Amino acid sequence: MVSFNEIAGNTLLFFLVFGMSATVDIHMLVAQLKNTKAISMGVFLQFFILPLCGFLVVKFFELEQSVGITLLVVTSSPGGSYSNWWCSIFNADLALSVTMTAISTLLSVILMPLNLLFYCKYAYEADVVQSLDFNSLFVALTVVISAIGLGLAASAKVHSYRFNILANRLGSYAGVSLVAYSALMSNTGGETQIWEHSWQFYVGVMLPCLVGLFMSNILTSFLSLKKPERVTLSVECCYQNVGIATSVALTMFKGDELSQAMAVPLYYGLIEAIILGIYCILAWKANWTKAPKNVSFWTMVATSYEVLLAEHADLKAIEVSLPSHQQDVNEKVNRAGDTIYVKYNVEDDEEEDFQMVNCMCIDLPSHQTKVASGYQLPGVSESEVYPGASSPWTECFSPTTTTTMQ
């Protein structure tokens, strides 16, 4: 029988993931699916680096079996959907975060049991896989994948920046509600106490998150990924689904061991929120996110720069009347067929010669223009949106050029 708590939690999870997915422009998601370097690094960090960190901590500190096994489950679990929420409110690369959530959720069905089989065997000679609640795992997988699919479909169908922003707010409200609901449920555990353990417990449970965060920034910087992508992959690596570890602890342990095991996901959940919160603020101030560092904190968290920057970069096409002789036209396009610039000769009737005019219309979109959001882009100058030009239409006009805005 499905409990009310499970229905409420999965409903909030659905709206969280749906809202964040519906924020993403479908063209940006397609671009991220081709970003094999970032996705491969994200999978490596999520399923190889963090589980290895958990194993090394368990062996070095010689943690008790109930604590060590639960920590291994935490570090081997897929990233929680809260990672989308963190990337959204702190304006990292949300499109990459949604892509990573979908991929890591699917891969976790195979890689999570494999990691637990390997690390638990060499740490405690224990079989944890049989204690996994695969029903809950598949329910979470279904909720996340369906929410991502429906969110992206809604974004493509509605085709409106205003809808993207409203969907982002829906996801943010669902995220806050899910945080509050999870905190309420965790306080109903009765015997579980997280402030009555040895220093090895606190340092050991905290270290995988810290080391994973450090390694994520080192490796993503080594690959020269874009700075918002580095922030996203760092969040994806360290923010874990502690609910899976909680269900394993409830299945495997009893009495005092259960109390010790339950403290691990509670403490890790608290630590990951604090550490990643501080990290995201520092990343924002270091200009590693899409939000400018000069705006206020509340403006930064309340504004979806992912949507507004995409809207401002989506230039309107320009129709230029070109000369009749095609040999006088030199047009350069990118792989998508968008005009980057057009260089052509315009006849001057008075002097009866030709003068060279450069038309630098950068990144003209080949796809249909989306409905405007109606929101301004706070804290970002026009030169930052269009680097190297004081206006998106710089040098596109001359007295002898006929232009029409579409």
N, C-alpha and C positions, 0 to 999 in steps of 0.2 A: 504494500500500500504506500503510495507516494505521500509524503508528509507535506504540510503547509509550508514549512521552512524551505524544503527543496523547491517547491513551486515558486515561492516568492523570490528566492535567491536566483533561480534560473531565469525568471522573468526580468529581473533587474539586470542580470548579465546579458540577456538578449538585447535589451534596449541600449545598454552601454556599447556593445559591439556594433549594433545596427547604426546607432548615431555616429560613431566614429568612422564606420565604413561609408556611410552616406555623405560624410564630409569630403571624402576623397574624390577628386575628378578622375573619371575612368581612364583618361589619357595618361594621367600621372601614374596610375596603378600599372598600366601596361608598360610604361617606361621602367618602373621598378622591377617588374617581372623579368625584364631584360638585363637588370643590374646584377649579373651573376656574381660579381666580385663581392658586393655587399651582402647578398643573400647567403653565399657560401660561407663568408666569415661569420654571419649571424648564427648559422646552424652549427659551425665549429665551436663558437663561444658557448652556445646554449647547451649542446649535448656532449661536448668533450672537455672544454676548459673548466666549467663550473662543477660537473660531477667529479672531475679529477681533484679539484680544490677541496671538495667535501671529503673525498677519500683520504687525502694527505692529512687533513686536519684530524680526522678520526684516528688515524694511525699515530700521528705525532703526539696528540694529547691523551691517547688511550682512553677515549670516552667510554662510559658504560654502554652496554649493548642497546638498551632501550633508547638512549640519547643518540648514539652513533648511527643506528639503523634509521631512525626517524630523520636525522640530518641528511643521510644519504638519499632518502626519498625526496626530501626538499630540493636538494641540488640536482637530482635527476629528473625532476618534474618539468613539464613544459612551462613556458612563461605564462604568467597570469594575464588575463585580458585587461587588467588594470594598466598594463604597460601602454596600451593605446591611450588611455586616459592621461597618463603622465606625459606622453609625447605630445598630446593635444594641448594640455593647459600650459606646458612650458615651450611649445612651438618648436619641437624637434621635427624630424621628417615623418609625418603621420602616415603618408602613403607607404613608406617602407615598413613602418610599424605594423600596419594592417596586413601587409603582405607576409611579414615574418610571423605574425600570429596564426595566419591560415596554414602556412607551411610547417611551423613547429608543432601545431596541434595535430596535424596529420602524421608527421614523423614520430611523434611521441608514442603512438600506439606500438611502434616497433622498437625505437631506440631507448625508451624509458625502461621497459623490462630487461633489455640487454644490459644496460648500465647497472641496474640493480642486481641482476644475476652475477655479474662480474665482480663488482665492488663489495657487495655484501658477503660473497663467498670468501674473498681474500681478507676481509676485515673481521668477520665473525663466524664464517662458515654457516651462515643462516640463509634460508630460502624465504625471501620477502615477496616474490612474485605471486605466490599463492594467496597472499593476504591482500593483494591489490583488489580494490573494488572496481572491476572492469565495467560494470553496469553504469556506475557514476561517471567513469572516464568516457564511455561512449555517449552518455547523455550530454556531458559537457562538450564533447567534440561536435555532436549534432547541433547543439545550440549555437556554438561559435561559428561553425561553417555556414549554417543557414542564415545567421544574422549578417555575416560578411557578404554572402551572396545576394541577399535581399537588399542590403544597404547599398551595394555597388549598383545593383539593378535600378534602384530608386534614383540614385545620383545620375545615372545615364539617361533614365526616362524623363525625369523632371527637367534636367539640363538648366539649372538655375543656381547662380552663386548664392542667392538669398536662401534657397532651400538648403544648400550645403552648410551655411552658417546656422540656420535653425536646427538642422540635424545635429550639428556639433554641440549646440546647447542642450538638446535632448540627451545626448550621450554623456555630457558633463553632469547634468542633474542626476541621471541614472547612476553614474559613477560615485557621486557624493552619497546618494541614497544607499548604494551597495556597501560603501565603506562603513556608514553608520549602522546598517543592518548586520554586517559581519562583526562589528565591535560589540553590538548588543548580544548576538548569539554566543560570542566567545566568553562573555561574562556570565553565562549560564552554566558553565562547566563544573561548578561546584568545587571540587578538590584541587583543581589545577592552580598552582602558584608559580610565578616566574621569577620571584625575587628571593628564593630560598635555595640557591645552588652555589657551587664552587666557582671560583674565577675561571677555571678551565671551561666550564659550561658557557659562560658569557663570551669569552674570547673565542672559543672554538666555534660557536654558532655564528658569530659575527664575521669571522675571517673569510669564509667563502665569498660573502657579498663584497667585502673590501678588495680581496685579491682579484675576484672576477671583474670588478669595476676598473681596477688598475690595468689588468691585462687587456681588457676591451679597448681602453683608450690607447694603449701602446700599439696593439696590433692594427686597429683601424687607422691610426695615424701613420703607421708604417706603410699601409696600402694606399695612403693619400686619398682616403674617402672624403667626401664633402663633410664639413663640420657638423651640420645637422644630422647627417647619417651616422657619424661617430656617436653622437649623443643617443640617437635611437637605438643603436646596437648595444650600447652600454646598458641602457635601461632594459632592453630585451634579455640580455644575458643575466642580469642580477635579480630582476623582479620575478619571483617564482610563485607558482600556484600552491600555496601552503595548505589548501583544503584537501589535496590528495594525501599529504603526509598525516593530516589529522585523521582521515578515515583509516589509514593503515595502522596508526597507533591504537585506535579504538578496537581494531580487529586483533592485533597481535599481543597486546599487553593488558595486564590486570594489576589492580592494587597500586602500590607505590611506583612500580615501573610505568604504569599508565600515566600517573601524574607527572613523572619525569619526561616521558615521551611527549605528552601533550604540550609541555612548556616549550618544546623546540619550535613548532610552527608559530606559536603565539609570539615568542621572542624574535624569531627571524622576521615575521611579518612586521613587527614594530621597528626593527633595525633597518630593514630594507626601505621602509617609508622615510625614515629619518635620513639615512645616508643618501638615497637618491634625491630626496627633496633638496638637501644641501648641494649635491652635485649639480642638479639642474639649474639652481639659482646661480652657482658659479659659472656654469656653461653659458647662461644667458648674459651675464656681465662680461664674459670673455668674448662675446659675439660669436658663439658657437651655435646659436639657435637662429631661427628665422625672425625672431622678435628683436628690434633694436634695443640696445642697452640703455638708451637715454630715456625711455618711457618709464612710467611708474610701474611698480610691481602689479598693482591691481589692473592696470591697462593691459599689461603683458598677459596675465592669466585669463583675462576676460575677452581677449581678441584672438580670433583665429587667423593668424598671419598666413597659414597654409592656403586658405581660401582667397584672402584679399590680395596676396602677392600674385597668385595665379590669375586672378581677375585683371589686375593691372598690367600683367605681362601679355595678356591676350589681346593683342593689338587689332584694331580694325583694318581691313584690307583697303588698299588705295588703288583706284583705277586711274592709270596714267595714259593719256593719248600719246602714243609713240609715233615716230616718223614712219612714212610709208615704206622706206627701204629697210628690210630686215637686217641687212649687213651693218646698219648703223646702231644696232641694238646689242648690248652685251648684258645678259641677265644671268645671275648666279642663284641657284636654288640649292636647298639642302636635300637630304634623302627623302624627306616626307613630301617634297614638292613645294615647300614654302619658299617664297621669294626672300632672299637675304638682301640683295641690292640689285639695282638696275642702272647700268651706265649707257647713256644714249646721246646721240647728236641731235640738236634742235636747230632748225634752220632759222636764221635771222634775216628777215626781209630787207631791212635797211642796209646792212653791210654785205648781204649776199654771200655770206660764208657760214661756217658751222662753229658752234661753240660747245664745249664739253660740259655736261651737267651730270653730277653724280646724285643718284637717288638712293639713300641708305635707309630703306624700310626694313627694319630688322625683325626677323621671326614673325612674319605674317602668318596667322593660323590657317591651316588648310581645312580644319573642322569648323562646323557651324558655331557661331558665337553664342555664348550662353547668356541668359537673362542676367542683367546686372543685379548686384546685391543691394545697392543703395547705401552701403556703409563706406566710410572713409578709412584710409590706411593711416593710423596714428603713428607719428614718430619716424616716418620713412619719407625721405625727400625723393623727388622725381629722378634725380641723378642716380640714386641707389636702386630704383626700380629699373632704370634703363642706363646701365653703366656706360660711361664714355660719351653721353649725349645729354644736352640740356633739355631736350624734348624728344619724344619718340618720333617726331616728324622732322627732326633736324635735317636740313639739306634736301628735303623731299620736294621743295617748291622753288620755282623760279618764275620770273615774269612771263616767260614764254611757255610755261607748262600748264596744261589743262588738267585739273584733278577733280575727282569726284569721290566723296566719302560714301562707303557702302554700309 
